[in-house]
Structures are given as structure tokens and as C-alpha cells.
């Protein structure tokens, strides 16, 4: 939502006084007359989520406390299916009122301990939980298509990280590789885009497609613009970073200062420069 890079040794969301100074997609869209809502079936006080959502420009926060105790729950809050029903009804009401809206929704059912009201894969509780969230999302899309809202709606679905579903460790490169799905009646055309990008590029890319400025999003790039050159992705982990370009992948451990995979002077220099710029920016927020 802020197009802001993760920090290897801390997290900006811990510094609540800095949150209003971060760029934010919902805050930018509020300037264009959008009604903004953040929805989460769990507790928003965890990791200062409510502080961030409000600072980012959401007019309304919706969380577990806003629903009846009879709602189906898991360890982290209300199950995704119930929440998708709520969002669909909310979209219908906003559409009937003629509002332009932006809604943030964080799912939670596909998370340990993976207990869901679904039994498609009885011998695979992890896969079954992902199948449940996928099923709920699919039903939501099918129902949204039957409403007047569909033609002017863009749905963005993106993960925060991969998951190692086996007992064998996956590479950091594979773990960090996530897709982004754009769907909805607002799309002009369909297809697959294999452009190398970072998760942080989402904000500028969406604003660019809407012909809205995004200069404040320092670490976000419009990957669909003609000006997007030198494609790369940058990913941080606990005191390290991974820099990927079209030639390869370099993973650096910040403690030793060494590349632990794919040593390449060019990629290492660029990754360290980004990291230095990130911490300078964080200090000045």
C-alpha cells in the first residue's frame, strides 16, 4: 500500500509516528474522491495494523469486533468465506450510492494451524486451507461478476510471501517469488506479463495505469510504463537482501558482508545502494 521496502533489521510499522509520513495508495485515492476501507477478520491491534491503516488513509476500519460472535472463526479471526460475503455486500451498497471506493482486505484462513470449514484435500491440511481461500475468492469473483459494480472494478490479489509446504527447504529465490493477479471488468485486455518487478512496484503501477502521479512513492516503479528500464526485484530478509535482474540472482548476508549465492559485483553494489537509501529515508520520515 505504501510501495515501501521491508527493512532487514526492523519494521517501519513499529514506528507509529513515522506512519503518517509514508506514501500511501488509499490516501492518494482519497484525493480523487474515493471512499476507503480496510477489512480484516482478525484483531487490528496486532503489529499496529490499525495505526497503519488509518495513517495510510482508510476512512473506515472493519475487524473481528464488528461482527457477531456467531461468525465462523479460526485461530486468527473470522474465516475468509464470511468476510468475502461482507465485502461483496459492502461493494453492492457503495455502488448503489454511486461511490467510488477502494477496499483493502487481508485474508487469514490460509495460515497455521490451517483449520478451515472445508474438506477438499483431507490428507493435506496446508493445501486444503489454501484451497479453501481460493474457493472463497473464486466464489466472490463469480458473484461480483453478476453485479453492476463489476464493469468498473479492478481486483488485485497478491501474496506477502511463498510457503514451504514440503519437508524439504525451498530456495530463498523460490520462496520470494509470488504472483500478482489483476482481474475485473475495468481491465482493457487480458494476458500474462512476465516483467521482473518487486511487490513494492504495485502502488506506482496502479496509479500509472490510472494516469495519476506517483512521485512520492520513492521505492515504487510503474512497471507497465514505457520508461520502465533495467527490470529488477529487491527483497529483504533477516539482515540480508536478494537482488534479481535479468541475468541472475544475488543473495547477500549483511552480517558477513558476503554474497552467499550468485556473487556479482554489479548486483551487490546496486542492492547495497538501495538498502542505504532505504535506511536514510526511514531515518528522515
SVG drawing of the C-alpha trace seen along z (x, -y; Angstrom):
<svg xmlns="http://www.w3.org/2000/svg" viewBox="-28 -15 60 53">
<polyline fill="none" stroke="black" stroke-width="0.4" points="0.0,0.0 2.9,-2.3 5.3,-0.9 7.9,-0.9 10.6,1.7 10.9,4.0 13.8,3.4 16.1,6.3 16.6,5.4 13.4,3.6 9.9,2.8 8.6,-0.7 5.2,0.3 6.8,0.4 7.4,-3.4 3.8,-4.7 5.0,-8.4 6.5,-7.7 3.5,-6.0 1.6,-9.3 4.8,-10.3 4.8,-7.2 3.2,-7.5 0.0,-5.5 -2.2,-4.3 -5.6,-4.8 -4.6,-8.3 -3.7,-9.2 -7.0,-7.9 -8.9,-9.8 -7.7,-12.9 -9.6,-11.6 -12.8,-11.2 -12.6,-7.5 -14.2,-6.1 -11.5,-4.0 -12.0,-0.9 -9.7,1.6 -11.1,5.0 -9.6,7.8 -11.3,10.7 -8.9,10.6 -7.5,8.2 -6.2,4.9 -4.1,4.0 -1.6,6.7 1.6,5.2 0.0,1.7 -2.2,2.6 -4.9,0.2 -2.4,-2.6 -1.0,-1.9 -4.4,-1.5 -5.6,-4.8 -2.3,-6.6 -2.5,-5.2 -5.8,-7.0 -8.5,-4.5 -11.8,-6.2 -13.2,-3.1 -11.6,-0.1 -13.6,3.2 -12.3,6.0 -13.4,9.1 -15.0,6.9 -17.5,5.6 -19.1,9.0 -21.4,11.2 -19.8,13.9 -21.6,16.5 -19.4,15.8 -17.2,18.8 -13.7,18.4 -10.2,19.9 -7.1,19.1 -6.6,15.7 -10.2,14.5 -13.2,14.9 -12.9,17.3 -12.4,15.9 -15.7,17.0 -17.7,15.0 -15.5,11.9 -15.8,12.2 -19.6,12.2 -19.3,9.0 -17.1,7.3 -19.4,8.2 -22.4,6.7 -20.4,3.6 -19.4,3.2 -23.1,3.5 -24.1,0.8 -21.4,-1.6 -22.2,-1.0 -25.9,-1.8 -24.8,-5.0 -22.7,-5.9 -19.5,-6.0 -16.0,-5.3 -14.3,-3.1 -11.0,-1.4 -11.1,1.5 -8.1,3.3 -8.7,6.9 -6.2,9.2 -7.2,12.9 -6.2,15.1 -7.6,18.6 -4.6,20.0 -2.3,19.6 -1.2,22.0 -2.8,24.0 -4.7,24.3 -8.1,25.1 -10.9,24.3 -14.5,25.3 -13.6,27.1 -12.6,30.7 -11.4,30.8 -7.9,32.2 -8.5,34.2 -4.9,35.6 -3.2,32.2 -4.3,29.6 -2.0,26.9 -3.1,27.4 -6.7,27.7 -6.5,24.3 -5.2,22.7 -7.9,24.5 -10.5,23.0 -9.3,19.4 -9.0,20.0 -12.6,21.4 -13.9,18.4 -12.1,15.9 -13.4,17.7 -17.0,17.6 -16.6,13.9 -15.4,13.1 -18.2,15.2 -20.8,13.3 -19.2,9.9 -19.4,10.5 -23.2,10.6 -23.4,7.1 -23.4,3.7 -20.1,3.0 -18.1,5.5 -17.6,3.4 -15.8,0.6 -13.9,2.8 -10.3,3.8 -9.5,6.7 -5.8,7.0 -4.7,10.2 -1.1,10.6 0.6,12.6 3.1,11.4 5.4,14.4 5.6,18.0 5.2,21.1 7.3,24.2 4.7,26.9 7.1,29.8 9.7,31.0 12.5,30.1 13.7,26.4 12.9,24.3 15.4,21.8 15.0,18.1 14.5,17.2 11.6,19.6 10.2,18.6 10.2,14.9 8.7,15.5 5.0,14.6 2.5,13.7 0.1,10.8 -3.3,11.2 -5.3,8.4 -8.9,9.1 -12.2,7.3 -14.3,5.6 -12.1,2.5 -9.3,4.3 -8.9,3.3 -7.4,6.7 -6.2,10.0 -2.9,11.8 0.2,12.8 3.0,10.4 6.4,11.8 8.0,8.4 10.5,8.7 9.3,6.4 9.1,6.1 6.0,6.2 6.6,2.5 6.0,1.7 2.3,2.3 1.4,-1.2 3.1,-3.2 1.9,-0.7 -1.7,-1.0 -1.5,-4.8 0.3,-5.0 -2.5,-3.0 -5.0,-5.5 -2.9,-8.4 -2.3,-9.6 1.1,-10.9 3.1,-8.7 6.4,-10.6 6.0,-10.4 6.4,-6.6 10.2,-6.6 10.7,-2.8 7.8,-2.0 8.0,-1.9 5.4,-1.8 6.4,1.5 3.9,1.0 5.2,-2.4 7.4,-3.0 10.0,-4.5 10.5,-1.3 14.0,-0.2 16.6,2.2 13.9,4.5 14.9,5.9 13.5,7.1 14.7,6.4 13.8,8.5 15.0,8.3 15.1,10.9 16.5,11.1 19.7,8.9 20.2,9.7 18.9,8.9 18.3,10.6 18.7,8.6 17.4,10.2 17.9,8.9 17.5,10.5 21.0,12.0 20.7,13.7 20.2,13.7 22.5,12.5 21.8,13.1 23.9,11.1 24.3,11.7 24.7,8.2 26.4,9.6 29.4,11.1 29.0,8.7 29.4,11.6 27.3,12.9 26.1,16.3 24.7,17.1 25.2,15.7 28.1,13.4 28.1,10.5 29.7,7.1 27.1,5.1 24.1,6.7 25.8,6.4 26.6,2.7 23.0,1.9 21.5,3.9 23.7,2.1 22.9,-1.3 19.1,-0.6 19.5,0.6 21.5,-2.5 18.9,-4.8 16.1,-2.9 17.6,-3.4 18.4,-7.1 14.8,-7.6 13.5,-5.7 15.6,-7.9 14.1,-11.0 10.4,-10.0"/>
</svg>
